[in-house]
Amino acid sequence: MELQQRLSEQVGELLLARQQVLVTAESCTGGGVAAAVTDIAGSSAWFDRAFVTYSNEAKQEMIGVRAETLAEHGAVSEPVVIEMAQGALAHSNGTIAVSISGIAGPGGGSEEKPVGMVCFAWADKQGWQQVETQFFAGDRQTVRQLAVQHALAGVANHLSVS
């Protein structure tokens, strides 16, 4: 948890310094990124909102993920998290977004998409986007915690170099 708090504080400092506002679109983490950043006093200055879009219907209704994308690639896929990040930006006052969809386990995995597979996308209002898939080992809680940390680190890394 200490790493998560340090990452959240770093993200907040970077967002404030660059006059940016974070928005999240989360599935497997269930709002974990939002919880981590709102643990930081003053986060209302740099955090707008979180979309916890656990179901496919929520992804479509709340942030505009296309049914065709879900049908073709599945909820845990890079094309879906890209649409989640873009949708979060479009439906918020955020200027930078992170989205997450994965298989935290213990069930739900397959040979193609094993437990611990988590897809991430980051995007901003200037058109930058990045997408990647990570494979985390551990139980459900560990996978979710590692996903939150990776999401925050991605935001921090982008803001540090931009």
Summary of the structure (lengths in Angstrom):
residues: 162
radius of gyration: 14.5
end to end distance: 26.9
largest distance: 43.4
contacts: 578
relative contact order: 0.19
helix: 47%
strand: 20%
